[in-house]
């Protein structure tokens, strides 16, 4: 079954920040290409979404998967959708983004 792909506002913001960071260091073309690869990877979850590591300790139903050893992608799977909550680059603390506080 195919599921809808949803990027939360926080994930969209993470992708914009990633673009800005790469564009400042390596140029806009490289930034666009990299962000598009991240988005394509996320969209590949529409058919086989139950990948990654289940992290119920951080948030019920939360899954984490890596992308090219530089990005941690946090998402959840429901009956009809895969929702990407965060796209965290370069060692940002995942637990702090899902704490109960």
Kinemage of the C-alpha trace (Angstrom):
@kinemage 1
@onewidth
@group {chain A} dominant
@subgroup {mainchain}
@vectorlist {calphas} color= white
{ca unk a 1} P 0.000 0.000 0.000
{ca unk a 2} L 1.316 3.446 -0.917
{ca unk a 3} L 1.269 6.079 1.785
{ca unk a 4} L 1.195 9.857 1.504
{ca unk a 5} L 4.474 11.601 2.290
{ca unk a 6} L 4.158 14.529 4.692
{ca unk a 7} L 6.907 16.907 5.814
{ca unk a 8} L 6.127 18.640 9.121
{ca unk a 9} L 6.783 22.382 9.347
{ca unk a 10} L 9.891 21.561 11.413
{ca unk a 11} L 11.201 19.163 8.760
{ca unk a 12} L 10.571 21.778 6.068
{ca unk a 13} L 12.494 24.299 8.153
{ca unk a 14} L 15.336 21.791 8.637
{ca unk a 15} L 15.570 21.329 4.862
{ca unk a 16} L 15.642 25.114 4.310
{ca unk a 17} L 18.405 25.475 6.912
{ca unk a 18} L 20.343 22.641 5.289
{ca unk a 19} L 20.031 24.346 1.909
{ca unk a 20} L 21.244 27.673 3.330
{ca unk a 21} L 24.205 26.059 5.070
{ca unk a 22} L 25.373 24.154 1.997
{ca unk a 23} L 24.732 27.122 -0.319
{ca unk a 24} L 26.889 29.365 1.868
{ca unk a 25} L 29.778 26.886 1.819
{ca unk a 26} L 29.514 25.112 -1.535
{ca unk a 27} L 27.103 27.094 -3.707
{ca unk a 28} L 23.415 27.054 -4.541
{ca unk a 29} L 23.626 24.332 -7.205
{ca unk a 30} L 25.218 21.852 -4.831
{ca unk a 31} L 22.751 22.806 -2.077
{ca unk a 32} L 19.730 22.249 -4.319
{ca unk a 33} L 21.073 18.906 -5.536
{ca unk a 34} L 21.729 17.657 -2.001
{ca unk a 35} L 18.348 18.725 -0.611
{ca unk a 36} L 16.612 17.150 -3.610
{ca unk a 37} L 18.411 13.862 -2.859
{ca unk a 38} L 17.240 13.998 0.760
{ca unk a 39} L 13.670 14.676 -0.369
{ca unk a 40} L 13.796 11.844 -2.944
{ca unk a 41} L 15.053 9.476 -0.241
{ca unk a 42} L 12.135 10.475 1.987
{ca unk a 43} L 9.641 10.047 -0.841
{ca unk a 44} L 10.900 6.484 -1.362
{ca unk a 45} L 9.187 5.609 1.930
{ca unk a 46} L 5.712 5.725 0.380
{ca unk a 47} L 5.796 1.993 -0.398
{ca unk a 48} L 8.104 0.508 2.258
{ca unk a 49} L 8.040 2.930 5.190
{ca unk a 50} L 8.870 0.708 8.142
{ca unk a 51} L 12.614 1.194 7.977
{ca unk a 52} L 15.105 2.518 10.431
{ca unk a 53} L 15.235 2.118 14.174
{ca unk a 54} L 12.112 2.354 16.301
{ca unk a 55} L 12.684 4.916 19.095
{ca unk a 56} L 9.624 4.670 21.325
{ca unk a 57} L 11.879 5.877 24.168
{ca unk a 58} L 11.886 9.349 22.593
{ca unk a 59} L 8.355 9.461 21.195
{ca unk a 60} L 5.766 6.695 20.612
{ca unk a 61} L 6.071 5.345 17.066
{ca unk a 62} L 9.132 7.439 16.243
{ca unk a 63} L 11.547 5.923 13.753
{ca unk a 64} L 15.042 7.131 12.897
{ca unk a 65} L 16.957 6.476 9.708
{ca unk a 66} L 20.282 7.865 8.522
{ca unk a 67} L 21.060 9.438 5.177
{ca unk a 68} L 24.643 9.310 3.907
{ca unk a 69} L 26.021 9.171 7.450
{ca unk a 70} L 25.425 12.909 7.900
{ca unk a 71} L 21.704 13.278 8.440
{ca unk a 72} L 19.317 11.716 10.944
{ca unk a 73} L 15.738 11.642 9.718
{ca unk a 74} L 12.952 11.265 12.289
{ca unk a 75} L 9.563 10.062 11.074
{ca unk a 76} L 6.392 8.210 11.961
{ca unk a 77} L 4.231 5.788 10.010
{ca unk a 78} L 0.432 5.653 10.096
{ca unk a 79} L -2.091 3.665 8.062
{ca unk a 80} L -2.145 6.225 5.243
{ca unk a 81} L 0.921 8.470 5.663
{ca unk a 82} L 4.588 8.724 6.487
{ca unk a 83} L 5.244 11.936 8.380
{ca unk a 84} L 8.775 13.288 8.519
{ca unk a 85} L 9.199 15.232 11.745
{ca unk a 86} L 12.843 16.338 11.592
{ca unk a 87} L 15.817 16.245 9.220
{ca unk a 88} L 18.831 16.830 11.450
{ca unk a 89} L 22.249 17.450 9.950
{ca unk a 90} L 25.689 16.804 11.347
{ca unk a 91} L 25.281 15.421 14.836
{ca unk a 92} L 22.462 17.648 16.102
{ca unk a 93} L 21.008 16.149 19.254
{ca unk a 94} L 17.954 14.167 18.244
{ca unk a 95} L 16.802 13.478 21.802
{ca unk a 96} L 16.523 17.186 22.596
{ca unk a 97} L 14.011 17.619 19.759
{ca unk a 98} L 11.725 14.940 21.190
{ca unk a 99} L 12.002 15.491 24.929
{ca unk a 100} L 8.809 15.654 26.974
{ca unk a 101} L 9.547 19.211 28.161
